[in-house]
Amino acid sequence: MDLSNLFVYCFGLIFIYLTKSGSAKLLCMSCSSTHRPGSPSYCQNSLDLSNVTYVECTYSDVRAFINSVNAAQSQLNNRFGNTLGYEPHNPPPQYACAKTVLDGNKAGEPPVVIRGCVEHKKEGQDACRRLREDSSTSGKFTLHHCEECDTDKCNGGSFATPSTLGAMLLSTLAVFCLSRV
């Protein structure tokens, strides 16, 4: 292996290392716009990251997400908890981060934005698909947006974390330097 190939290989490994989380658990933004009624942009604006809480996904965080949805949409008669599920498994489930925007079917109700941890797959379906099905069959709320992702802090809406941007910059610099050799 010549020196230029070794250089590219090393920077590739650095890129992979920097983009992976140092934690075995997934880190997700956790908030609900219902928690601050006087501040309608809380949890809605992904660029305002002041006072943002990030959690390492566990069963209790999945339960907290579901409880936030149930609290925001009390008309669901707690069906949502059964739809998404949060009972312990063996082996443990894979987690995902989610961002949802829900509207109740009452005039004048503001949209509710909820970000948190969900179980990535349950019975072969992701959480957003289960939400869409529940939304279409219950008629009690409208799901405007649901996005699920599986990298740290991905439900915050920002393009990339600082470590990812740094790794991309290093990789680009390495390719540029090698192309000049």
TIVO-2410 file (N, C-alpha, C; in nm, 3 decimals):
# residues 181
REC num residu      c1      c2      c3 atome chaine
REC   1      M   0.086  -0.118   0.000     N      A
REC   1      M   0.000   0.000   0.000    CA      A
REC   1      M   0.090   0.123   0.000     C      A
REC   2      D   0.069   0.212  -0.098     N      A
REC   2      D   0.152   0.332  -0.102    CA      A
REC   2      D   0.100   0.435  -0.002     C      A
REC   3      L   0.177   0.541   0.016     N      A
REC   3      L   0.149   0.642   0.118    CA      A
REC   3      L   0.016   0.714   0.094     C      A
REC   4      S  -0.018   0.744  -0.031     N      A
REC   4      S  -0.143   0.816  -0.057    CA      A
REC   4      S  -0.265   0.730  -0.023     C      A
REC   5      N  -0.259   0.601  -0.054     N      A
REC   5      N  -0.372   0.513  -0.018    CA      A
REC   5      N  -0.385   0.498   0.133     C      A
REC   6      L  -0.273   0.491   0.202     N      A
REC   6      L  -0.275   0.483   0.348    CA      A
REC   6      L  -0.337   0.608   0.407     C      A
REC   7      F  -0.303   0.724   0.351     N      A
REC   7      F  -0.357   0.852   0.397    CA      A
REC   7      F  -0.509   0.855   0.382     C      A
REC   8      V  -0.561   0.813   0.266     N      A
REC   8      V  -0.706   0.810   0.242    CA      A
REC   8      V  -0.772   0.712   0.337     C      A
REC   9      Y  -0.713   0.596   0.356     N      A
REC   9      Y  -0.767   0.495   0.447    CA      A
REC   9      Y  -0.776   0.550   0.589     C      A
REC  10      C  -0.673   0.617   0.636     N      A
REC  10      C  -0.672   0.673   0.772    CA      A
REC  10      C  -0.780   0.780   0.788     C      A
REC  11      F  -0.794   0.867   0.690     N      A
REC  11      F  -0.897   0.970   0.700    CA      A
REC  11      F  -1.037   0.910   0.692     C      A
REC  12      G  -1.052   0.804   0.616     N      A
REC  12      G  -1.181   0.734   0.613    CA      A
REC  12      G  -1.217   0.678   0.749     C      A
REC  13      L  -1.119   0.619   0.817     N      A
REC  13      L  -1.143   0.568   0.952    CA      A
REC  13      L  -1.175   0.680   1.050     C      A
REC  14      I  -1.105   0.793   1.037     N      A
REC  14      I  -1.133   0.908   1.123    CA      A
REC  14      I  -1.275   0.957   1.099     C      A
REC  15      F  -1.316   0.964   0.974     N      A
REC  15      F  -1.452   1.008   0.941    CA      A
REC  15      F  -1.556   0.917   1.007     C      A
REC  16      I  -1.538   0.787   0.993     N      A
REC  16      I  -1.632   0.692   1.053    CA      A
REC  16      I  -1.633   0.707   1.204     C      A
REC  17      Y  -1.517   0.719   1.265     N      A
REC  17      Y  -1.508   0.733   1.411    CA      A
REC  17      Y  -1.579   0.859   1.459     C      A
REC  18      L  -1.557   0.971   1.391     N      A
REC  18      L  -1.616   1.097   1.436    CA      A
REC  18      L  -1.766   1.102   1.415     C      A
REC  19      T  -1.817   1.031   1.316     N      A
REC  19      T  -1.961   1.036   1.292    CA      A
REC  19      T  -2.039   0.938   1.379     C      A
REC  20      K  -1.972   0.844   1.439     N      A
REC  20      K  -2.039   0.750   1.529    CA      A
REC  20      K  -2.047   0.810   1.668     C      A
REC  21      S  -2.151   0.778   1.738     N      A
REC  21      S  -2.168   0.825   1.875    CA      A
REC  21      S  -2.074   0.749   1.966     C      A
REC  22      G  -2.027   0.816   2.070     N      A
REC  22      G  -1.945   0.751   2.170    CA      A
REC  22      G  -2.029   0.666   2.263     C      A
REC  23      S  -2.158   0.675   2.255     N      A
REC  23      S  -2.249   0.602   2.343    CA      A
REC  23      S  -2.314   0.489   2.267     C      A
REC  24      A  -2.345   0.382   2.338     N      A
REC  24      A  -2.414   0.270   2.276    CA      A
REC  24      A  -2.561   0.302   2.253     C      A
REC  25      K  -2.614   0.400   2.325     N      A
REC  25      K  -2.755   0.436   2.312    CA      A
REC  25      K  -2.769   0.556   2.219     C      A
REC  26      L  -2.885   0.565   2.160     N      A
REC  26      L  -2.916   0.675   2.069    CA      A
REC  26      L  -2.952   0.799   2.148     C      A
REC  27      L  -2.903   0.914   2.105     N      A
REC  27      L  -2.928   1.042   2.171    CA      A
REC  27      L  -3.028   1.121   2.088     C      A
REC  28      C  -3.143   1.155   2.149     N      A
REC  28      C  -3.249   1.226   2.077    CA      A
REC  28      C  -3.292   1.351   2.153     C      A
REC  29      M  -3.334   1.452   2.076     N      A
REC  29      M  -3.396   1.571   2.135    CA      A
REC  29      M  -3.530   1.527   2.194     C      A
REC  30      S  -3.562   1.577   2.313     N      A
REC  30      S  -3.687   1.541   2.378    CA      A
REC  30      S  -3.759   1.668   2.423     C      A
REC  31      C  -3.875   1.695   2.364     N      A
REC  31      C  -3.954   1.812   2.403    CA      A
REC  31      C  -4.094   1.800   2.347     C      A
REC  32      S  -4.183   1.881   2.400     N      A
REC  32      S  -4.320   1.889   2.350    CA      A
REC  32      S  -4.366   2.032   2.360     C      A
REC  33      S  -4.428   2.084   2.256     N      A
REC  33      S  -4.474   2.222   2.259    CA      A
REC  33      S  -4.587   2.241   2.360     C      A
REC  34      T  -4.647   2.134   2.407     N      A
REC  34      T  -4.751   2.146   2.510    CA      A
REC  34      T  -4.694   2.178   2.646     C      A
REC  35      H  -4.564   2.160   2.665     N      A
REC  35      H  -4.502   2.186   2.795    CA      A
REC  35      H  -4.481   2.333   2.823     C      A
REC  36      R  -4.489   2.417   2.720     N      A
REC  36      R  -4.474   2.562   2.737    CA      A
REC  36      R  -4.582   2.633   2.657     C      A
REC  37      P  -4.705   2.632   2.708     N      A
REC  37      P  -4.815   2.691   2.632    CA      A
REC  37      P  -4.796   2.838   2.597     C      A
REC  38      G  -4.724   2.914   2.678     N      A
REC  38      G  -4.704   3.056   2.649    CA      A
REC  38      G  -4.595   3.081   2.547     C      A
REC  39      S  -4.526   2.977   2.506     N      A
REC  39      S  -4.417   2.989   2.410    CA      A
REC  39      S  -4.444   2.896   2.292     C      A
REC  40      P  -4.520   2.943   2.193     N      A
REC  40      P  -4.562   2.855   2.085    CA      A
REC  40      P  -4.447   2.801   2.000     C      A
REC  41      S  -4.333   2.868   2.001     N      A
REC  41      S  -4.223   2.819   1.917    CA      A
REC  41      S  -4.137   2.715   1.988     C      A
REC  42      Y  -4.161   2.694   2.119     N      A
REC  42      Y  -4.082   2.594   2.191    CA      A
REC  42      Y  -4.102   2.457   2.127     C      A
REC  43      C  -3.994   2.395   2.097     N      A
REC  43      C  -3.991   2.261   2.036    CA      A
REC  43      C  -4.024   2.265   1.887     C      A
REC  44      Q  -4.070   2.377   1.835     N      A
REC  44      Q  -4.102   2.384   1.692    CA      A
REC  44      Q  -3.983   2.431   1.610     C      A
REC  45      N  -3.909   2.528   1.663     N      A
REC  45      N  -3.799   2.587   1.589    CA      A
REC  45      N  -3.671   2.512   1.618     C      A
REC  46      S  -3.622   2.437   1.519     N      A
REC  46      S  -3.503   2.356   1.540    CA      A
REC  46      S  -3.376   2.440   1.549     C      A
REC  47      L  -3.384   2.568   1.512     N      A
REC  47      L  -3.265   2.653   1.520    CA      A
REC  47      L  -3.248   2.714   1.659     C      A
REC  48      D  -3.354   2.713   1.740     N      A
REC  48      D  -3.345   2.764   1.876    CA      A
REC  48      D  -3.317   2.647   1.969     C      A
REC  49      L  -3.190   2.619   1.990     N      A
REC  49      L  -3.153   2.503   2.069    CA      A
REC  49      L  -3.123   2.537   2.215     C      A
REC  50      S  -3.162   2.657   2.259     N      A
REC  50      S  -3.142   2.690   2.400    CA      A
REC  50      S  -3.238   2.608   2.484     C      A
REC  51      N  -3.190   2.563   2.595     N      A
REC  51      N  -3.269   2.481   2.689    CA      A
REC  51      N  -3.323   2.352   2.628     C      A
REC  52      V  -3.256   2.299   2.528     N      A
REC  52      V  -3.299   2.174   2.467    CA      A
REC  52      V  -3.250   2.058   2.553     C      A
REC  53      T  -3.334   1.960   2.569     N      A
REC  53      T  -3.297   1.840   2.643    CA      A
REC  53      T  -3.272   1.728   2.544     C      A
REC  54      Y  -3.158   1.662   2.560     N      A
REC  54      Y  -3.130   1.542   2.483    CA      A
REC  54      Y  -3.129   1.425   2.579     C      A
REC  55      V  -3.186   1.314   2.537     N      A
REC  55      V  -3.192   1.196   2.622    CA      A
REC  55      V  -3.133   1.077   2.548     C      A
REC  56      E  -3.072   0.985   2.624     N      A
REC  56      E  -3.031   0.857   2.568    CA      A
REC  56      E  -3.154   0.767   2.571     C      A
REC  57      C  -3.193   0.717   2.457     N      A
REC  57      C  -3.319   0.643   2.447    CA      A
REC  57      C  -3.321   0.517   2.532     C      A
REC  58      T  -3.425   0.508   2.613     N      A
REC  58      T  -3.454   0.391   2.694    CA      A
REC  58      T  -3.605   0.368   2.687     C      A
REC  59      Y  -3.651   0.262   2.750     N      A
REC  59      Y  -3.795   0.236   2.754    CA      A
REC  59      Y  -3.871   0.353   2.814     C      A
REC  60      S  -3.816   0.413   2.919     N      A
REC  60      S  -3.887   0.524   2.984    CA      A
REC  60      S  -3.897   0.645   2.892     C      A
REC  61      D  -3.799   0.667   2.804     N      A
REC  61      D  -3.806   0.779   2.710    CA      A
REC  61      D  -3.910   0.754   2.602     C      A
REC  62      V  -3.922   0.629   2.558     N      A
REC  62      V  -4.027   0.594   2.462    CA      A
REC  62      V  -4.163   0.617   2.528     C      A
REC  63      R  -4.176   0.576   2.653     N      A
REC  63      R  -4.301   0.597   2.727    CA      A
REC  63      R  -4.330   0.747   2.741     C      A
REC  64      A  -4.227   0.828   2.767     N      A
REC  64      A  -4.246   0.973   2.781    CA      A
REC  64      A  -4.296   1.034   2.650     C      A
REC  65      F  -4.242   0.988   2.537     N      A
REC  65      F  -4.287   1.037   2.406    CA      A
REC  65      F  -4.435   1.004   2.386     C      A
REC  66      I  -4.471   0.881   2.413     N      A
REC  66      I  -4.610   0.838   2.396    CA      A
REC  66      I  -4.702   0.915   2.490     C      A
REC  67      N  -4.659   0.935   2.614     N      A
REC  67      N  -4.740   1.011   2.709    CA      A
REC  67      N  -4.758   1.155   2.663     C      A
REC  68      S  -4.655   1.213   2.601     N      A
REC  68      S  -4.667   1.350   2.548    CA      A
REC  68      S  -4.772   1.356   2.438     C      A
REC  69      V  -4.771   1.256   2.351     N      A
REC  69      V  -4.870   1.252   2.244    CA      A
REC  69      V  -5.010   1.234   2.304     C      A
REC  70      N  -5.022   1.143   2.400     N      A
REC  70      N  -5.153   1.121   2.464    CA      A
REC  70      N  -5.202   1.247   2.534     C      A
REC  71      A  -5.112   1.318   2.601     N      A
REC  71      A  -5.151   1.441   2.670    CA      A
REC  71      A  -5.194   1.548   2.570     C      A
REC  72      A  -5.123   1.555   2.457     N      A
REC  72      A  -5.156   1.655   2.356    CA      A
REC  72      A  -5.286   1.622   2.285     C      A
REC  73      Q  -5.316   1.499   2.271     N      A
REC  73      Q  -5.436   1.456   2.199    CA      A
REC  73      Q  -5.518   1.363   2.288     C      A
REC  74      S  -5.580   1.418   2.390     N      A
REC  74      S  -5.654   1.335   2.485    CA      A
REC  74      S  -5.770   1.261   2.419     C      A
REC  75      Q  -5.812   1.305   2.302     N      A
REC  75      Q  -5.922   1.240   2.231    CA      A
REC  75      Q  -5.885   1.100   2.181     C      A
REC  76      L  -5.759   1.066   2.188     N      A
REC  76      L  -5.718   0.936   2.134    CA      A
REC  76      L  -5.758   0.819   2.223     C      A
REC  77      N  -5.811   0.846   2.340     N      A
REC  77      N  -5.853   0.740   2.432    CA      A
REC  77      N  -5.742   0.642   2.463     C      A
REC  78      N  -5.619   0.693   2.469     N      A
REC  78      N  -5.502   0.612   2.502    CA      A
REC  78      N  -5.475   0.499   2.402     C      A
REC  79      R  -5.537   0.503   2.285     N      A
REC  79      R  -5.507   0.403   2.182    CA      A
REC  79      R  -5.364   0.414   2.136     C      A
REC  80      F  -5.311   0.537   2.141     N      A
REC  80      F  -5.178   0.561   2.086    CA      A
REC  80      F  -5.072   0.481   2.159     C      A
REC  81      G  -5.086   0.468   2.291     N      A
REC  81      G  -4.990   0.388   2.366    CA      A
REC  81      G  -4.986   0.245   2.317     C      A
REC  82      N  -5.101   0.190   2.286     N      A
REC  82      N  -5.106   0.054   2.234    CA      A
REC  82      N  -5.055   0.048   2.091     C      A
REC  83      T  -5.074   0.154   2.016     N      A
REC  83      T  -5.030   0.157   1.877    CA      A
REC  83      T  -4.877   0.157   1.867     C      A
REC  84      L  -4.812   0.245   1.944     N      A
REC  84      L  -4.667   0.253   1.936    CA      A
REC  84      L  -4.598   0.148   2.021     C      A
REC  85      G  -4.652   0.118   2.134     N      A
REC  85      G  -4.593   0.018   2.222    CA      A
REC  85      G  -4.469   0.066   2.295     C      A
REC  86      Y  -4.451   0.017   2.416     N      A
REC  86      Y  -4.331   0.051   2.491    CA      A
REC  86      Y  -4.302  -0.051   2.599     C      A
REC  87      E  -4.345  -0.173   2.580     N      A
REC  87      E  -4.319  -0.277   2.679    CA      A
REC  87      E  -4.178  -0.333   2.656     C      A
REC  88      P  -4.107  -0.367   2.764     N      A
REC  88      P  -3.972  -0.421   2.751    CA      A
REC  88      P  -3.968  -0.548   2.666     C      A
REC  89      H  -3.860  -0.564   2.592     N      A
REC  89      H  -3.840  -0.679   2.504    CA      A
REC  89      H  -3.713  -0.752   2.545     C      A
REC  90      N  -3.701  -0.871   2.498     N      A
REC  90      N  -3.574  -0.942   2.504    CA      A
REC  90      N  -3.560  -1.011   2.370     C      A
REC  91      P  -3.467  -0.973   2.285     N      A
REC  91      P  -3.365  -0.870   2.304    CA      A
REC  91      P  -3.425  -0.729   2.297     C      A
REC  92      P  -3.351  -0.631   2.349     N      A
REC  92      P  -3.402  -0.493   2.347    CA      A
REC  92      P  -3.426  -0.445   2.204     C      A
REC  93      P  -3.525  -0.358   2.185     N      A
REC  93      P  -3.554  -0.307   2.051    CA      A
REC  93      P  -3.451  -0.205   2.006     C      A
REC  94      Q  -3.452  -0.176   1.877     N      A
REC  94      Q  -3.374  -0.065   1.827    CA      A
REC  94      Q  -3.458   0.060   1.847     C      A
REC  95      Y  -3.391   0.169   1.881     N      A
REC  95      Y  -3.461   0.295   1.901    CA      A
REC  95      Y  -3.439   0.386   1.781     C      A
REC  96      A  -3.527   0.484   1.770     N      A
REC  96      A  -3.514   0.589   1.669    CA      A
REC  96      A  -3.558   0.719   1.733     C      A
REC  97      C  -3.514   0.829   1.675     N      A
REC  97      C  -3.561   0.961   1.717    CA      A
REC  97      C  -3.678   0.996   1.625     C      A
REC  98      A  -3.771   1.074   1.677     N      A
REC  98      A  -3.886   1.113   1.595    CA      A
REC  98      A  -3.923   1.258   1.621     C      A
REC  99      K  -3.976   1.320   1.517     N      A
REC  99      K  -4.037   1.452   1.528    CA      A
REC  99      K  -4.175   1.440   1.466     C      A
REC 100      T  -4.277   1.480   1.541     N      A
REC 100      T  -4.414   1.475   1.490    CA      A
REC 100      T  -4.479   1.611   1.503     C      A
REC 101      V  -4.569   1.641   1.410     N      A
REC 101      V  -4.652   1.761   1.419    CA      A
REC 101      V  -4.796   1.712   1.405     C      A
REC 102      L  -4.874   1.733   1.512     N      A
REC 102      L  -5.012   1.686   1.519    CA      A
REC 102      L  -5.107   1.804   1.532     C      A
REC 103      D  -5.223   1.792   1.473     N      A
REC 103      D  -5.332   1.887   1.493    CA      A
REC 103      D  -5.453   1.811   1.541     C      A
REC 104      G  -5.521   1.866   1.642     N      A
REC 104      G  -5.650   1.812   1.680    CA      A
REC 104      G  -5.752   1.856   1.577     C      A
REC 105      N  -5.867   1.798   1.578     N      A
REC 105      N  -5.968   1.834   1.480    CA      A
REC 105      N  -6.066   1.938   1.532     C      A
REC 106      K  -6.023   2.017   1.630     N      A
REC 106      K  -6.103   2.128   1.679    CA      A
REC 106      K  -6.049   2.257   1.619     C      A
REC 107      A  -6.136   2.345   1.578     N      A
REC 107      A  -6.094   2.472   1.518    CA      A
REC 107      A  -6.017   2.554   1.619     C      A
REC 108      G  -5.911   2.617   1.575     N      A
REC 108      G  -5.834   2.706   1.659    CA      A
REC 108      G  -5.728   2.639   1.744     C      A
REC 109      E  -5.722   2.507   1.744     N      A
REC 109      E  -5.619   2.439   1.821    CA      A
REC 109      E  -5.484   2.457   1.752     C      A
REC 110      P  -5.382   2.500   1.826     N      A
REC 110      P  -5.251   2.513   1.763    CA      A
REC 110      P  -5.190   2.375   1.738     C      A
REC 111      P  -5.102   2.364   1.640     N      A
REC 111      P  -5.036   2.236   1.618    CA      A
REC 111      P  -4.947   2.201   1.738     C      A
REC 112      V  -4.927   2.075   1.759     N      A
REC 112      V  -4.843   2.026   1.867    CA      A
REC 112      V  -4.721   1.959   1.806     C      A
REC 113      V  -4.602   2.005   1.846     N      A
REC 113      V  -4.478   1.945   1.800    CA      A
REC 113      V  -4.420   1.864   1.914     C      A
REC 114      I  -4.388   1.739   1.885     N      A
REC 114      I  -4.330   1.651   1.986    CA      A
REC 114      I  -4.208   1.584   1.926     C      A
REC 115      R  -4.098   1.590   2.000     N      A
REC 115      R  -3.974   1.524   1.959    CA      A
REC 115      R  -3.933   1.429   2.070     C      A
REC 116      G  -3.885   1.312   2.033     N      A
REC 116      G  -3.843   1.217   2.135    CA      A
REC 116      G  -3.802   1.084   2.078     C      A
REC 117      C  -3.794   0.985   2.167     N      A
REC 117      C  -3.752   0.849   2.132    CA      A
REC 117      C  -3.873   0.762   2.101     C      A
REC 118      V  -3.859   0.678   2.000     N      A
REC 118      V  -3.961   0.580   1.966    CA      A
REC 118      V  -3.893   0.445   1.943     C      A
REC 119      E  -3.972   0.341   1.947     N      A
REC 119      E  -3.922   0.209   1.911    CA      A
REC 119      E  -3.915   0.206   1.759     C      A
REC 120      H  -3.797   0.175   1.704     N      A
REC 120      H  -3.774   0.186   1.560    CA      A
REC 120      H  -3.870   0.099   1.479     C      A
REC 121      K  -3.879  -0.024   1.511     N      A
REC 121      K  -3.969  -0.114   1.438    CA      A
REC 121      K  -4.050  -0.193   1.540     C      A
REC 122      K  -4.178  -0.200   1.516     N      A
REC 122      K  -4.264  -0.286   1.598    CA      A
REC 122      K  -4.355  -0.358   1.500     C      A
REC 123      E  -4.346  -0.488   1.501     N      A
REC 123      E  -4.424  -0.570   1.408    CA      A
REC 123      E  -4.400  -0.527   1.264     C      A
REC 124      G  -4.275  -0.492   1.233     N      A
REC 124      G  -4.236  -0.457   1.097    CA      A
REC 124      G  -4.271  -0.317   1.051     C      A
REC 125      Q  -4.330  -0.235   1.138     N      A
REC 125      Q  -4.369  -0.100   1.098    CA      A
REC 125      Q  -4.297   0.003   1.183     C      A
REC 126      D  -4.256   0.113   1.120     N      A
REC 126      D  -4.195   0.220   1.199    CA      A
REC 126      D  -4.304   0.302   1.267     C      A
REC 127      A  -4.263   0.383   1.363     N      A
REC 127      A  -4.358   0.460   1.444    CA      A
REC 127      A  -4.440   0.557   1.359     C      A
REC 128      C  -4.378   0.619   1.260     N      A
REC 128      C  -4.451   0.715   1.176    CA      A
REC 128      C  -4.561   0.647   1.096     C      A
REC 129      R  -4.534   0.530   1.047     N      A
REC 129      R  -4.638   0.457   0.972    CA      A
REC 129      R  -4.755   0.422   1.065     C      A
REC 130      R  -4.724   0.378   1.187     N      A
REC 130      R  -4.830   0.346   1.282    CA      A
REC 130      R  -4.911   0.472   1.316     C      A
REC 131      L  -4.842   0.586   1.328     N      A
REC 131      L  -4.912   0.712   1.355    CA      A
REC 131      L  -5.004   0.750   1.240     C      A
REC 132      R  -4.954   0.736   1.116     N      A
REC 132      R  -5.036   0.769   0.999    CA      A
REC 132      R  -5.161   0.683   0.994     C      A
REC 133      E  -5.145   0.553   1.022     N      A
REC 133      E  -5.260   0.463   1.020    CA      A
REC 133      E  -5.360   0.502   1.129     C      A
REC 134      D  -5.311   0.534   1.248     N      A
REC 134      D  -5.400   0.572   1.358    CA      A
REC 134      D  -5.469   0.704   1.326     C      A
REC 135      S  -5.396   0.796   1.264     N      A
REC 135      S  -5.453   0.926   1.227    CA      A
REC 135      S  -5.566   0.908   1.126     C      A
REC 136      S  -5.545   0.821   1.028     N      A
REC 136      S  -5.646   0.805   0.922    CA      A
REC 136      S  -5.768   0.726   0.970     C      A
REC 137      T  -5.751   0.639   1.068     N      A
REC 137      T  -5.865   0.558   1.113    CA      A
REC 137      T  -5.941   0.620   1.229     C      A
REC 138      S  -5.872   0.698   1.314     N      A
REC 138      S  -5.941   0.750   1.433    CA      A
REC 138      S  -6.022   0.874   1.402     C      A
REC 139      G  -5.975   0.958   1.309     N      A
REC 139      G  -6.043   1.083   1.279    CA      A
REC 139      G  -6.037   1.184   1.392     C      A
REC 140      K  -5.956   1.157   1.494     N      A
REC 140      K  -5.952   1.244   1.611    CA      A
REC 140      K  -5.835   1.341   1.608     C      A
REC 141      F  -5.740   1.318   1.520     N      A
REC 141      F  -5.629   1.410   1.503    CA      A
REC 141      F  -5.576   1.397   1.362     C      A
REC 142      T  -5.501   1.498   1.321     N      A
REC 142      T  -5.439   1.497   1.189    CA      A
REC 142      T  -5.289   1.498   1.207     C      A
REC 143      L  -5.223   1.405   1.143     N      A
REC 143      L  -5.077   1.400   1.147    CA      A
REC 143      L  -5.025   1.479   1.028     C      A
REC 144      H  -4.965   1.595   1.056     N      A
REC 144      H  -4.912   1.679   0.947    CA      A
REC 144      H  -4.772   1.638   0.907     C      A
REC 145      H  -4.694   1.593   1.004     N      A
REC 145      H  -4.555   1.560   0.974    CA      A
REC 145      H  -4.508   1.455   1.073     C      A
REC 146      C  -4.435   1.359   1.024     N      A
REC 146      C  -4.370   1.261   1.111    CA      A
REC 146      C  -4.242   1.218   1.043     C      A
REC 147      E  -4.136   1.228   1.117     N      A
REC 147      E  -4.005   1.193   1.063    CA      A
REC 147      E  -3.931   1.112   1.167     C      A
REC 148      E  -3.876   1.001   1.124     N      A
REC 148      E  -3.801   0.912   1.212    CA      A
REC 148      E  -3.659   0.903   1.159     C      A
REC 149      C  -3.561   0.902   1.249     N      A
REC 149      C  -3.421   0.895   1.208    CA      A
REC 149      C  -3.344   0.816   1.313     C      A
REC 150      D  -3.224   0.770   1.279     N      A
REC 150      D  -3.154   0.681   1.371    CA      A
REC 150      D  -3.009   0.718   1.398     C      A
REC 151      T  -2.979   0.848   1.393     N      A
REC 151      T  -2.846   0.894   1.433    CA      A
REC 151      T  -2.861   0.994   1.547     C      A
REC 152      D  -2.757   1.010   1.626     N      A
REC 152      D  -2.763   1.100   1.741    CA      A
REC 152      D  -2.808   1.240   1.703     C      A
REC 153      K  -2.902   1.294   1.780     N      A
REC 153      K  -2.953   1.431   1.769    CA      A
REC 153      K  -3.015   1.462   1.633     C      A
REC 154      C  -3.056   1.360   1.560     N      A
REC 154      C  -3.107   1.382   1.424    CA      A
REC 154      C  -3.246   1.444   1.421     C      A
REC 155      N  -3.322   1.437   1.530     N      A
REC 155      N  -3.456   1.494   1.528    CA      A
REC 155      N  -3.458   1.640   1.570     C      A
REC 156      G  -3.340   1.700   1.579     N      A
REC 156      G  -3.331   1.842   1.610    CA      A
REC 156      G  -3.346   1.928   1.487     C      A
REC 157      G  -3.333   1.868   1.369     N      A
REC 157      G  -3.354   1.940   1.245    CA      A
REC 157      G  -3.231   2.006   1.189     C      A
REC 158      S  -3.121   2.004   1.259     N      A
REC 158      S  -3.001   2.067   1.205    CA      A
REC 158      S  -2.937   1.975   1.103     C      A
REC 159      F  -2.856   2.033   1.016     N      A
REC 159      F  -2.793   1.958   0.908    CA      A
REC 159      F  -2.703   1.848   0.961     C      A
REC 160      A  -2.617   1.882   1.053     N      A
REC 160      A  -2.523   1.784   1.105    CA      A
REC 160      A  -2.467   1.832   1.238     C      A
REC 161      T  -2.415   1.737   1.313     N      A
REC 161      T  -2.351   1.772   1.439    CA      A
REC 161      T  -2.212   1.827   1.410     C      A
REC 162      P  -2.151   1.898   1.505     N      A
REC 162      P  -2.017   1.951   1.482    CA      A
REC 162      P  -1.915   1.843   1.448     C      A
REC 163      S  -1.925   1.725   1.510     N      A
REC 163      S  -1.828   1.620   1.479    CA      A
REC 163      S  -1.845   1.571   1.335     C      A
REC 164      T  -1.967   1.565   1.287     N      A
REC 164      T  -1.990   1.523   1.149    CA      A
REC 164      T  -1.935   1.627   1.052     C      A
REC 165      L  -1.960   1.754   1.080     N      A
REC 165      L  -1.907   1.859   0.994    CA      A
REC 165      L  -1.754   1.859   0.994     C      A
REC 166      G  -1.695   1.838   1.110     N      A
REC 166      G  -1.549   1.831   1.120    CA      A
REC 166      G  -1.494   1.714   1.041     C      A
REC 167      A  -1.558   1.601   1.050     N      A
REC 167      A  -1.514   1.483   0.976    CA      A
REC 167      A  -1.527   1.506   0.826     C      A
REC 168      M  -1.635   1.570   0.784     N      A
REC 168      M  -1.652   1.599   0.642    CA      A
REC 168      M  -1.544   1.694   0.592     C      A
REC 169      L  -1.512   1.793   0.673     N      A
REC 169      L  -1.407   1.888   0.637    CA      A
REC 169      L  -1.272   1.818   0.626     C      A
REC 170      L  -1.240   1.733   0.724     N      A
REC 170      L  -1.113   1.659   0.719    CA      A
REC 170      L  -1.106   1.569   0.597     C      A
REC 171      S  -1.214   1.501   0.565     N      A
REC 171      S  -1.215   1.412   0.449    CA      A
REC 171      S  -1.197   1.491   0.319     C      A
REC 172      T  -1.264   1.604   0.309     N      A
REC 172      T  -1.251   1.688   0.190    CA      A
REC 172      T  -1.109   1.739   0.176     C      A
REC 173      L  -1.052   1.782   0.287     N      A
REC 173      L  -0.914   1.831   0.286    CA      A
REC 173      L  -0.818   1.720   0.245     C      A
REC 174      A  -0.840   1.598   0.293     N      A
REC 174      A  -0.753   1.486   0.259    CA      A
REC 174      A  -0.759   1.456   0.109     C      A
REC 175      V  -0.878   1.455   0.054     N      A
REC 175      V  -0.893   1.428  -0.089    CA      A
REC 175      V  -0.827   1.539  -0.171     C      A
REC 176      F  -0.845   1.664  -0.129     N      A
REC 176      F  -0.783   1.775  -0.199    CA      A
REC 176      F  -0.630   1.764  -0.195     C      A
REC 177      C  -0.575   1.736  -0.077     N      A
REC 177      C  -0.429   1.724  -0.063    CA      A
REC 177      C  -0.375   1.608  -0.146     C      A
REC 178      L  -0.446   1.497  -0.147     N      A
REC 178      L  -0.399   1.381  -0.222    CA      A
REC 178      L  -0.409   1.403  -0.373     C      A
REC 179      S  -0.505   1.480  -0.416     N      A
REC 179      S  -0.518   1.505  -0.559    CA      A
REC 179      S  -0.404   1.594  -0.611     C      A
REC 180      R  -0.339   1.664  -0.521     N      A
REC 180      R  -0.229   1.751  -0.561    CA      A
REC 180      R  -0.095   1.678  -0.556     C      A
REC 181      V  -0.091   1.556  -0.501     N      A
REC 181      V   0.034   1.481  -0.487    CA      A
REC 181      V   0.070   1.414  -0.616     C      A
***
